[in-house]
Amino acid sequence: MSAVPVVEQDLERVIAGRPAVRPAGLDDDALLALHRSLVRLRVYDERSVVYHSQGRIGTYAIFRGHEAIQAGAVHALEERDWIFPSYRESAIGLLRGLPASTILQWWRGHPSGWWNPEEVNVASICVPIATHVPHAAGLAWGLALKESDAVAVAIFGDGATSEGAFHEGANLAAVFRAPLVLLCNNNQWAISTPLRDQTAAERLSDKAVGYGMPAIRVDGNDVLAVHDAVRRGVEHARAGEGPTFVEAVTYRSFPHATADDPSIYVDRERVEAERGRDCVAAYETYLRDLGVLDDEDVQTVREEALAELRAGIQAAEDEAPGDPELVFAHAYADPPPDLARDLEELRRVHER
């Protein structure tokens, strides 16, 4: 592309008002598969908050209300394509075949909570902000060098665009025309820092112009809009045209994580208004209007998702605890003498 356009969807439109028109390229099965993924993600998030409150998993990063961004992206990809998630997309591996127990074990700090990325083309979750963007750019560049037609998608929050790693990855991807989609979940909060205090840019998608890449800005509560935007970015990448920046605008209407108390910094009226734009409920309304979903379908899909999570947490808890020695195993080539004392103390605490 010679130009670097920023294509912007009408963000004032509420998805519940979407006309009951079937989108091009998506049949009933594809539309229902999207719904199933939305519900699986929603139930995973709901149950994980409960599991944390019960002491069954550690501190958990909540993503309720952002399911449309994750599901829309995954369904726009082929299995050969790569996904680089942040901690906010911890459950995205479910949509690529990872068992719920594996992802829950990640939050439990168990060794079985890690997976071989090459088996599902989902990279390991990066907690340090934006550090996975250069990883995604490098892998995408490698795909191009191998003359593969696979692409990569990196998903990150608005706060990540303030990090040097984001800019390094975006610049590298643009210079080498890497087949990459940079998908920004702009939920307008970096923990407690609002977007207005993060950047002077009117739109995060405007940042793409500086790298010479096209950008698309859409309603992050509209799973079909996200799907279409990512699909367009993927097509652009497969054609050898380089990366695309997609800004999915939503609002974080739930806590940043289970350790967060947003009541001290958010506008409660705004939160309640945004919760009324729930992406799952809105998509269900759309499917009902199309005549492809009814109450029985909704109940069945939710019950299946609940069963998946119940089995997942049970399988995770049935596993033997990880050996504390793993914490030390690869720290030193020649372990110092006091490491043995530290390990002994850790074993003592672990066995309480």
N, C-alpha and C positions, 0 to 999 in steps of 0.2 A: 504494500500500500504506500502510495506517495503521500497521502494525507494522514493525519492522526485525529480522526473524529472522535468526539465523545457523544455516543448515542444515549439519550436519556428517556426512560419511560416516564409516563405520567404517574408520579409517586402519590398523588392525591387520590388516585382510584383505589377503592377498597376491593380486595379480591372477591368478597362475598357478592359484589355487584357485577362480577365478570359474567358476560352473556353466556348462556348455555350453548356454546358453539364448540365443536370438537377441534382441537388444534391440529394443524397439518402434521402428519408423520407419527401421530400417537393414536393407536387404536384403543378399544376398551380395555384390553388386557394390559397395555402399557400404562394407561391411566390408573387402573386398579393396583398395579405393581407399585406405582408411585405412592399411592395411598397406604399400602401395606408398609412401605419403608418409613413413611412419616410416623405411622403408629408405632412401629418397632422402636424408632428413636425416641418418641415421646414416652413410651412405657419404660424404656431403659433409664431415661433421665428421672422420671418420677420415682421408680423403685430405687435408684442409686441414692437419691436424697434420703429415702427411708432407711436404706441399708447403712448410710453414714450415721443417721440419728440412733441407730441400734448398735453402733460400734462395730459393724461388720466390714466396712471399708473405711479408708482414710478420708482426708479432706477431699472434697469432690467439686469439680468445676461444672456448674449448672449451665445447660444450653437450651432450656425450655423456651420455645418461641423462635428458635433458630433452625428447626428441623427442615424447613423448606429449602434453606441454603444447602444443607448437606445432601438431602435426598435429591434435590434438583440437579446438583452437580454430578453425583454418582450415576444417575440414570442418563446423563448426557454423554457418558464415557463408554468405551469398550473395555472388556476385561483386560486387554493388553496394556491399557493406559494406567499410569501411576497416580497415586494420591499421596500428598504430603500434608498430614493433619497437624493442627495445633492441639493443645490440651482441650480446647473447647469442642473439638470433633472426636473425642475419645471413642465414641461408639460407631464411627463411620465404618470400621472394619466389619461390623455385623452385616453390612450390606454387601460385603465382599466375601462372606463365608466364614469369618472368624467366629468361634463359639463365644457365647456371652461369658462363659466362665473365664476365658482367657483375658478378656477386657476387664472384667471385675477383679481378676487377680492383679492386673496392673495397678489398680487403685489400692489393692491390699499390700503392694510391695513384694509380691511373691515372684520367684524366678519364672514360674510358668506364665506370668503375665506378659512375657515378651514373645514375639513371633518372628519367623523368618520373613522379612518383607518381600522377598522374591516369590514366595508361595502365593501371595494374594495381591501383590503390587500395591501394598499400602506400607508406607514408610513408618518407622518407629515414631511415636509421639514425641514432639519436642516441647518441653515446658519453657525454656528460656525464649523470650519473645522474639519472633522473626528469624531465629537461627535456622529454621528449616527452609527458608526461601532460597538462600544460596545452594543448599543441597538439591532442591528441586530444579533450580536453573542448571546446575552441573549435570544432573542426571538427564535432563531434557536435551542439553547440548550433546551428551554422549549418545542419546538415541539418534540424534540427527547425524552424528559422525558414523554411526553404524548403518545409516540409511534405513532405519526402522520408521514405520509410519505411526508408531505409538507416540502419545503425548503425555505430559504431566500436568497436574493441577496442584497448586499450593493454596491452602486455605488459611487465612490469618485474620486477625481483628484490626480495627482501626488504629489501635495503639501500636501495632507492629509497623505502621507506616512512619512512625517517628524514630524507628531504630535504624542504625547504620546498616545492619545486615539486610534489611529489606531493600534499601537503595542499591547496595552492592549486587544483590541477586537480580534485581530488576534491570539494572544497567547491563550486567553480563548477559542476561537473557536477550535483551534487545540488540546488543552489539553482535552477538553470534546467532541471532535469529533462531533462538532455541524454541522448540515446540512446547510452549508453556502457557497455561492460563493462570493468571494471578487473581485469585478470588478473594476479595476483601469482604468480610462480614462486618459491615459498619453498623455496630449496635450502639454507637454514639457514646460509649463509655470505655475508658481504659482503667479498669477497677473503679476508682472514684474520680478520675479525671475526665471531665466532659470533653466532647470533641472540640468545642470552641477554644479550649485551652491547650489543645494538641497541635493545631495547625491554623495558619492564616488562609489556607486555600478554601474557596467557597465549596468545592466538592473534592473528595479524595480522588475521584476519577480524573480530575484535572492534572494530577501528578503524572499520569501516564504520558501526557504530551511532552514532558521534558525528556522522556526516554525514547520518544519517537514511536510509540506503540499506540494502537487504537484502544479505546475504552468504551465500556457499556455500563450504564448506571440503571439499576432496576429496583423494584420493590422486593426486598428480601423476604417479605411475608407471602409472596406469590410464587409457589413452587413451579408453576409453568413458566413464569417470567424468568426465574433463575435458570431453569432447564434450557430455555431457548437461548439465553445469553451465553451460558457455558458451551452449549452446542455450537454456537457461532464462533466462539473463541477456539474450540477444538477444530472445527473445519478450517479456520484460518491457519492454525498451527500445522495441521496435516498437509496443507497445501504448500508448506515451506515458507510461509509469510511471517513467521516469528510469533512473539507472545502477544497476548491481549490482557488488559486489566479489566476485571469485572467488579464493580462496586455494588454489592447487594445491601440496600439500606433497610435497616430494621431498628428495633429499640430493645435494649436489655431491660425487660420488665420484671426480672427475677434477680436474686443476688448473683454477684460475680462467682461466688463459690459458697460452700457450706460454712466457711469461716468468716463470711462477709455480712455486715449489717448495713444495707443500703438506705435504711430509713433516715440516716443522718445526713444524706447528701442528695437524695432524689426528690422529685416533685411527685407526691403521691397521686395527685389528680392525673398527671401525665401517665403514670404507670398504669392506673386503672383503665384509662382510655386505650392505651396500647394493648393491654391484655384483651380488650374487646376486638382486636384485630388478629386474633389467634390464627396462625397459619394452618393448623390441622382442621379446626372447625370450619374455616372458610373454604378449604378445599373439599371437605365433605359436603358442604352446601352446594358447591359447584357440581360435584358428581351426582348429587341427588337431583339437581335441576336437569342434568343430562339424562337421568333415568338409568344410571348404571350402578347405583349404590342405594341400599336401603338400611333400615335399622338393624335388621338381622345380620347383614354383612358387616356393619360397623362393630357389632357386639362380637361376632366371630373373630374378626381380625384382632380385636383388642384382647380377647381371651387367649388367642394363640400367642400373642406377644407376652402376656403375663406368664403363661406357662413356660415360655422360653427363658424368661428372667428368673423365675423360681427355680427351674432346673439349673440355670447357670450359677446362681449363688450357692445352691446346694453342692454342686460339683466342685466349686471353688473351696468351700469350707470342708469338703471331704478329703482334700489333698493334705498330705503331711506338710507341716510348716517347713519353710526353706531353712537350710543349714546356715546359721549365723556366720560361719566361716566364709561364705560367699562374699560377705561385705569386705573381707580383707584379701581374698584370694588373688586378686590381680592388681593390688595397690602398689606393691613393691617387688622388684626382682629379688632383692635380698632383704627380707623382713627384719626390722630392728627388734631387739630383745623385748622391748616393752609392748610389742604388738601381741605377744602371747598372753600377757596379763590383760590387755584390753579385750581380747577374744574370750578369755575366761570370764571376765566381768559381764560381757555381752551375753554369753551363754547362761550365766546365773540369772540375769534379768529376764531373758527370753523364756526361761523355764518356770518362772513364777506362776 
